């Protein structure tokens, strides 16, 4: 590994997820997370953001690591905006499948 002098870290947590998931079948929870994080992964690849991991309903990513990026903060801000926009799109798409209240989730 090494030292990274400049990096930006992104943590995205789904607000309302604990209550929402408690009222759903495990398959529905998996469907939501798989579709949402698959979408985020595609955005990350396009923006050259490095996905570190997902922990439950938390998505963690970085810029400036493992390769330096002088505009790491700008890249991450654009990625975060993309994720917020796509979150709404994914939730609207899944509302009929996963039930009422799905579109009330936020990040």
Secondary structure as UniProt FT lines:
FT   STRAND          8..13
FT   HELIX           17..22
FT   HELIX           26..47
FT   STRAND          50..55
FT   TURN            56..57
FT   STRAND          58..63
FT   TURN            70..71
FT   HELIX           72..98
FT   TURN            100..101
FT   HELIX           102..104
//
